[in-house]
Amino acid sequence: MHPVDGLGLGDGAFLGFVAFVAGGINAVAGGGSLLTFPALIAAGLPPISANVTNTVALVPGYVGGILGHRQDLESQSRQVRMLLPVAFAGALIGAVLILTTPEQIFRDLVPILVFAAAVLMLVQPVIQRRLRRLHPETGEPLVVERDRATMIGVFFAAIYGGYFGGVLGVILLAVLGLTLTDTLRRINALKTVLQFSINIVAVVIFALFGPVRWWIVLIMAPLSLLGGWVGSHLSRRVDPAILRWCIGIYGIICSIALAVFFR
């Protein structure tokens, strides 16, 4: 393989390794894009190209996660049917927005988006614990209200996912955790399905109209698939809290570095 766009074999090997790790992280706790997006930027890709390439490359990892979580998806067909349409609609809006955003504006937004996502990842358990106390155990009208809240939250999360995609899984986990009464494992499985669906919409738009670096996708995609499968099986053994803190702190460090050097 010859270097493309100034990237060589060493860059390809590095990006492939990062994709494998990110696929596993997405299956366990979410936030894998906090690794891959800065890695693509560090490899020399322009910001929008790095963003769309990152989205396309990590999609197979969600397939591995879905296969690994298939037992936890049982009896969740109602939630999937309810949330997929709003996820598709939001993702379409977000994907169109990123392709029409001027490069400099997106460049200025990147450190803010990464920082906000990293902070959200760190505080998510606290928010979930406090708001879950408000979840009623019974009451059909309140169930309807929760459904509406979940749909609205997923819609806006999907817009974000189509636009940036970084740590979308963290945002979806927060939305689902705040509006659904279920186990974290089942919510994580539902999150994986929605994240995959949102990214599929974005991938179609990016493949047709976006500056995707396909040779990088060919390296990262299969390794993110393998990482997602491995991570889904390790999720029962790895402490998500420790992983969440590691990823969150790493994301904050990356956001500061991007703010200083990404000009």
Secondary structure, 3 states (H helix, E strand, C coil): CCCECCECHHHHHHHHHHHHHHHHHHHHCCCCHHHHHHHHHHCCCCHHHHHHHHHHHHHHHHHHHHHHCHHHHCCCHHHHHHHHHHHHHHHHHHHHHHHHCCHHHHHHHHHHHHHHHHHHHHHHHHHHHHHHCCCCCCCHHHHHHHHHHHHHHHHHHHHHHHHCCCCHHHHHHHHHHHHCCCCHHHHHHHHHHHHHHHHHHHHHHHHHHCCCCHHHHHHHHHHHHHHHHHHHHHCCCCCHHHHHHHHHHHHHHHHHHHHHHCC
